[in-house]
């Protein structure tokens, strides 16, 4: 007779939070989680990597020719405590 069933002791359960985490070890064999970024190309049959120009990120940067950064000549004094 199982002693645990007679005494009514509940079996140990895994935490429900750990069951929600999906990693490549808990998923099917072909699952790849990735790092939240898109691929920039594809692999060929010979093992080479072909970069597709459409998949490359396009950054829009404003024209900074007349831009003059302002740096204050009088920085604020910060109160610091010296350890003695």
N, C-alpha and C positions, 0 to 999 in steps of 0.2 A: 504494500500500500504506500502511496506517496504521502509523505508526512506533510508536505506543503498544501496539498488539497484538503486534508483533514482539518488543519489549523486555519485555513482560509487566508494564507499569506499570498499576496498578489505577486505575480511574476514581475521581474524587472523589465522596464520598457526603455527604449531609447528616447532621447529627447526629441521632441517634434521639430525643434529648430535645426537640428543636424540633418533631418530628413529632407529639408527644403533646399539644402545646398547642393547644386548640381555641378559636378566637376567632371573632367575627362575620365576619371577612374570609376565613377558611378554611372556613367552614361554608356550608350552603345559604342561599339568599336570604332565607328567612323565619325563620332562626335568630336568637334573641335570648338572649344569655347572661345578662343581668341582674346584679344585685348581691346575690343570695342573700336576696331579700325577696319577699313575696307582694304581689300587687296588692290595693288596697283598694276596687276598683270596676271599671267598664268604660266604654268609650266608646260613645256612641250614633251613629246614622247622621248626625246633624246636627253632630257634632263636640263635643258636650257630654260631660262626665264625670260619671257617677252613682256616688256613694259608697254601698257596701253596708255596713250596720251590722254584719252578721255577720262580715265580713272584717276589721274594725278590731281592732287588738290590745287585749286586756283585761289590764291590769296589776293585780295583787293587792298592795295596800300594807297593812302592818299598822297598827293604831291606835297613834299616837305621842303621845297626849294627856298621859300621865304620864311620858313619856320625858325623862330628864335626862342629857345627855351629860357624860361625865367628862373634864375636861381637867386634867392634872397641874399643880400649882402650882410644882413644882420640876423643870424639864426637865433631862434629862441633859446634862452638859457634853461637848461633842465636841472632840476634839483636831484642831486645824487647823494646818497649816503655812503660815507667811507667807512669801511670796516676797520676798527682799531684793535 
